Amino acid sequence: MGENIIELVNLTKKYGDFTAVDSLNLSIKKGEVFGLLGPNGAGKSTTILMLLGLTEPTSGSVKVCGIDPVTKPIEVKKRVGYLPEDVGFYSQMTGWENLMFTARLNSLTGSESARKVDSLLERVGLQNARNKKTGEYSRGMLQRLGLAEVLIKNPEVIILDEPTLGIDPAGMVELLQLIVRLSREGGITVLFSSHYLHQVQEVCDRVGIFVGGKLIAEGNLQELSQKLFTGSPYVIEVGLFYDNINYENKKPEEWLFETLKKIEGVIKVKPGRNGFDIECMRDATPEIARAIVESGAGLHYLNKKEYGLDEIYYRYFEGGKNHE
Amino acid sequence: MNNQEGAACSSVGMSAEKSGKLFSHFKGPAFYKPDNRVIHPFNVIVQKEISDQVRSWRFVILVIIISLTCLGSMYTALSNIKDAIKPNDPEGTFLFLKIFTVSDGIMPSFVVFIGFLGPLLGISLGFDTINSEQNNRTLSRILSQPIHRDYLLNAKFVAALTVISVMFFALGFLVMGFGLITIGIPPTPDEFLRIIFFIIISIVYVAFWLNLSIFFSVIFRQPATSALSGIAIWLFFSVFYSMIVDLIMKGMVPQGLATENQVINFEMMRLNLLRLSPSELFSDATTTLLMPGVRSLGPLSMIQLIGTIPGPLPLGQSLLLVWPQITGLIAGTIICFILSYVFFMRKEIRSR
């Protein structure tokens, strides 16, 4: 993909003795959807604030679209749309009025603003609520209004801080799909922070895991799982049932156990819930299936387990704790 | 400045009539209008803030309170004005100014009312300037728009000041108008200018309290705390400060046979201490302006008084007399503004 649109070098932010962000190095390419993942207080929001020039880094450098937000915050803010965590609007104004205000802050003319606000309200599905005061909006509607607001300035980069916080699951999926669609259609780079794993997994091209102010891993899901689970990246779960067939005077379990172990690439065979859990170096699913069928045992199911962010996340936290 | 006028007009609901049928559903600030102008972001915020202020309940309540006091003081002034003019009064030619200063001893005069209610007005327009934005979680959203951070603070100050100015000028002219109708004697140009200066000084005085409360709104997260701090300082200066000064000065009264110099020094020190209070500065400035007979704000020795003919000062001389007071008020205003500016610029903008 193209050039780096966000470039952080040795970025550090300290509050007194407390280091919120610790020599962070990160680059994000144009058009990417990047998920910043980490527990509360990991320094995600602080990093985002530094990207926008809303707080100054203690040391290190930030470049957004090639511009330093410390010295030229206005230039950065023209290109970057930011949806803060738990966004609020002026409750005495309608959704339309709130967006109009933002549009005019971005130096658009009145007619341009009106056209844009109307089309964006329709795009996020709020056209029916345009004349309702935002004080009466639900959480999900506010988030969608926030997204529309972010898009007013035709941003090159969208930064979303916990965009799905406090929204019901259906609304969450809808919002995430909207974000991804926007990114794909407009070639917009999206950076969002979250502590929910599933959302990040669903929509992000790349993920960075953030713990205690440090980025401890980054990459796409496969890369991350390969890095983490070196030795046994694949786990295949089989569910079996046995007829009373004897093979070479052994119980079918034992026979299967021996056979499976011999398959190339298999590292470890463990008794599982209804059968075995087989850890292997490579995807050995076909061989395993053949072996089981040949053994005469009944195969209920065969499940290739891929590591999700959950596992990655917990693995890292365990790792992080062990470090300390 | 056109934009601001537009905002002021439309916020009182005149935009609909002005701009015809097409935009009749666009009530509110001028930046809602789908025209082809680009409004400077600073003016956009000013427009929005003026519209917010004028539409808020708080403003309605304040207008009601102030109009009532205005009516009350005007009624007493107009019913007592015939007794206010004494023969040989040096201010006899300034009948019109009496409307602002005469009281029957029960109901305070207009000037005293403004001196008392002005701080309340300033504090209530400013105490939630920044912290309400933060509590509504709109601050980080607005500051992530391509505007300088100080625009928000400055625009809010300008908006509140505009609202106050419009209100005070309207009040002043209304009082003048009623006075004109009732007593039938038009004000001389000198009187008119004195009233204009009085209004301007009142605005500066309210601006001081406005800035003080904006400062509290920057440093205190809770609007209630910030309002209370403002009110506490106002009460301190208007009730307790003179008592404290009296207490201190009691211990320093010159004993026995004091020379004239000692007495004068003592009196000057007492006055200077009192003048640390903005309300004292305001009342000094306004009484001098509205009572042209006042020739000095400090003690005068017999030698200075010998041979003087009691007569009113010309406007220029009155202004010269209160120039230090005006400077003091403006300086206080600027100090408060700088404080809030510095604190706001260094603040980290968290979304919550």
HADDOCK unambig.tbl for C-alpha pairs under 7 A between the chains (distance, minus, plus):
assign (segid A and resid 54 and name CA) (segid B and resid 348 and name CA) 6.57 0.50 0.50
assign (segid A and resid 54 and name CA) (segid B and resid 349 and name CA) 6.00 0.50 0.50
assign (segid A and resid 55 and name CA) (segid B and resid 348 and name CA) 5.60 0.50 0.50
assign (segid A and resid 74 and name CA) (segid B and resid 146 and name CA) 4.94 0.50 0.50
assign (segid A and resid 74 and name CA) (segid B and resid 147 and name CA) 6.27 0.50 0.50
assign (segid A and resid 74 and name CA) (segid B and resid 148 and name CA) 6.88 0.50 0.50
assign (segid A and resid 77 and name CA) (segid B and resid 144 and name CA) 5.96 0.50 0.50
assign (segid A and resid 77 and name CA) (segid B and resid 145 and name CA) 5.80 0.50 0.50
assign (segid A and resid 77 and name CA) (segid B and resid 146 and name CA) 4.86 0.50 0.50
assign (segid A and resid 78 and name CA) (segid B and resid 146 and name CA) 5.21 0.50 0.50
assign (segid A and resid 82 and name CA) (segid B and resid 144 and name CA) 6.44 0.50 0.50
assign (segid A and resid 83 and name CA) (segid B and resid 141 and name CA) 6.94 0.50 0.50
assign (segid A and resid 84 and name CA) (segid B and resid 140 and name CA) 6.79 0.50 0.50
assign (segid A and resid 84 and name CA) (segid B and resid 141 and name CA) 6.47 0.50 0.50
assign (segid A and resid 84 and name CA) (segid B and resid 351 and name CA) 6.00 0.50 0.50
assign (segid A and resid 85 and name CA) (segid B and resid 351 and name CA) 6.23 0.50 0.50
assign (segid A and resid 87 and name CA) (segid B and resid 137 and name CA) 5.92 0.50 0.50
assign (segid A and resid 87 and name CA) (segid B and resid 138 and name CA) 6.84 0.50 0.50
assign (segid A and resid 88 and name CA) (segid B and resid 136 and name CA) 5.62 0.50 0.50
assign (segid A and resid 88 and name CA) (segid B and resid 137 and name CA) 4.63 0.50 0.50
assign (segid A and resid 88 and name CA) (segid B and resid 138 and name CA) 4.98 0.50 0.50
assign (segid A and resid 89 and name CA) (segid B and resid 136 and name CA) 6.98 0.50 0.50
assign (segid A and resid 89 and name CA) (segid B and resid 138 and name CA) 5.69 0.50 0.50
assign (segid A and resid 100 and name CA) (segid B and resid 32 and name CA) 6.44 0.50 0.50
assign (segid A and resid 104 and name CA) (segid B and resid 31 and name CA) 6.84 0.50 0.50
assign (segid A and resid 104 and name CA) (segid B and resid 39 and name CA) 6.88 0.50 0.50
assign (segid A and resid 104 and name CA) (segid B and resid 41 and name CA) 6.57 0.50 0.50
assign (segid A and resid 104 and name CA) (segid B and resid 44 and name CA) 6.73 0.50 0.50
assign (segid A and resid 105 and name CA) (segid B and resid 41 and name CA) 4.60 0.50 0.50
assign (segid A and resid 105 and name CA) (segid B and resid 44 and name CA) 6.59 0.50 0.50
assign (segid A and resid 105 and name CA) (segid B and resid 145 and name CA) 6.91 0.50 0.50
assign (segid A and resid 106 and name CA) (segid B and resid 145 and name CA) 6.82 0.50 0.50
assign (segid A and resid 106 and name CA) (segid B and resid 146 and name CA) 6.25 0.50 0.50
assign (segid A and resid 107 and name CA) (segid B and resid 38 and name CA) 5.80 0.50 0.50
assign (segid A and resid 107 and name CA) (segid B and resid 39 and name CA) 6.54 0.50 0.50
assign (segid A and resid 107 and name CA) (segid B and resid 40 and name CA) 6.60 0.50 0.50
assign (segid A and resid 107 and name CA) (segid B and resid 41 and name CA) 6.42 0.50 0.50
assign (segid A and resid 108 and name CA) (segid B and resid 38 and name CA) 5.92 0.50 0.50
assign (segid A and resid 109 and name CA) (segid B and resid 35 and name CA) 6.70 0.50 0.50
assign (segid A and resid 109 and name CA) (segid B and resid 36 and name CA) 5.19 0.50 0.50
assign (segid A and resid 109 and name CA) (segid B and resid 37 and name CA) 5.08 0.50 0.50
assign (segid A and resid 109 and name CA) (segid B and resid 38 and name CA) 4.50 0.50 0.50
assign (segid A and resid 110 and name CA) (segid B and resid 31 and name CA) 6.73 0.50 0.50
assign (segid A and resid 110 and name CA) (segid B and resid 32 and name CA) 6.93 0.50 0.50
assign (segid A and resid 110 and name CA) (segid B and resid 33 and name CA) 5.77 0.50 0.50
assign (segid A and resid 110 and name CA) (segid B and resid 34 and name CA) 3.89 0.50 0.50
assign (segid A and resid 110 and name CA) (segid B and resid 35 and name CA) 4.57 0.50 0.50
assign (segid A and resid 110 and name CA) (segid B and resid 36 and name CA) 5.53 0.50 0.50
assign (segid A and resid 110 and name CA) (segid B and resid 37 and name CA) 6.21 0.50 0.50
assign (segid A and resid 110 and name CA) (segid B and resid 38 and name CA) 6.96 0.50 0.50
assign (segid A and resid 111 and name CA) (segid B and resid 34 and name CA) 3.96 0.50 0.50
assign (segid A and resid 111 and name CA) (segid B and resid 35 and name CA) 5.16 0.50 0.50
assign (segid A and resid 111 and name CA) (segid B and resid 36 and name CA) 5.88 0.50 0.50
assign (segid A and resid 114 and name CA) (segid B and resid 34 and name CA) 5.93 0.50 0.50
